[in-house]
Amino acid sequence: MKALLCERHGPPEALVYREVEAPLPGPGEVRIKMAAAGVNLPDGLIIQNLYQVKPALPFTPGSEVAGEINALGEGVSDFRIGDRVAAMTVHGAFAEQVVVQADRAVKLPPAMPFDVAASLLMAYGTAFHAFRQRAVLRAGETVLVLGAGGGVGLAAVQLASAMGARVIAAAGSEEKRALALAHGAEAAIDYRNEDLRERLSDWTGGKGVDVIYDPVGGAMAERAFRSIARYGRFLVIGFAAGDIPSIPINLPLLKSASIVGVFWGSFLVNEPQTHRHNMLELFEFYAQGAIRPHISRTFPLSDSAAAIRWIMDRKALGKVVITVD
């Protein structure tokens, strides 16, 4: 089979695409014939050895996959050959076939396209876990989404809106703000040229925002936190800006607010049944038309290194997907 390989740590241009032996599923595992795979920021970090997960070289990047099961490991009873599934892999998805733990796979609705399924797992799975389990988001609350035009941010905009929240999107380009408004945001802020705190105060009548969804980090985190409402929840998703913010500890005290970590990968491993339940709820949102992944670019598997570069260069609007015919 063909696969993208990281044989030495470095940029996407150092990756190689070549023939490798197809993996065999072990006990409790299934093998998936890949039809589509989502591309995410961690894919660019893991190949540079900058991610918290550090697989041994050589390895195949790619963290979310959708396709058909074509082999079952010993002891697997919940799936059959030919089942259409989506699964988290951490790494390994950018290959024609990939082996995953069976409890990380979920069966797809019959009408769901593979590219859509591969777009729901990480971005929407993270956002739903953040809002449902970590923030316990309530209808009518106000949510600020930072970095709202990327795959993770846009998923949060759609989901918060679908869950009955009022959404404010913060993004650095007019195109990304327009995209967020088209996908459920009620207001959009140009954080590069507008006063974030002033705009948030105006939009919330001085109350502040109930929940902040931050996949960006950097200097904007503290500015946003200073606009949080009493009993607000600041969701720490990631650090796309590259800098981990240092928020003064007196700020959550003054607002009786919470800084809440969202480590979706750990949740997936430690609470697989809750993860599956979350995915079924996401599939229902999709069936109702409440969420629709915005796939802005599709790459063939043979060009998957370029897809990682596209994400790393912040060119993505919504999701980027790799497909195999």
Secondary structure, 3 states (H helix, E strand, C coil): CEEEEECCCCCHHHCEEEECCCCCCCCCEEEEEEEEEEECHHHHHHCCCCCCCCCCCCECCCCEEEEEEEEECCCCCCCCCCCEEEEECCCCCCECEEEEEHHHEEECCCCCCHHHHHHHCHHHHHHHHHHHHHCCCCCCCEEEEECCCEHHHHHHHHHHHHCCCEEEEEECCHHHHHHHHHCCCCEEEECCCCCHHHHHHHHHCCCCEEEEEECCCCCHHHHHHCCEEEEEEEEECCCCCCCCCCCCCHHHHHHCCEEEECCHHHHHHHCHHHHHHHHHHHHHHHHCCCCCCCEEEEEEHHHHHHHHHHHHCCCCCEEEEEECC
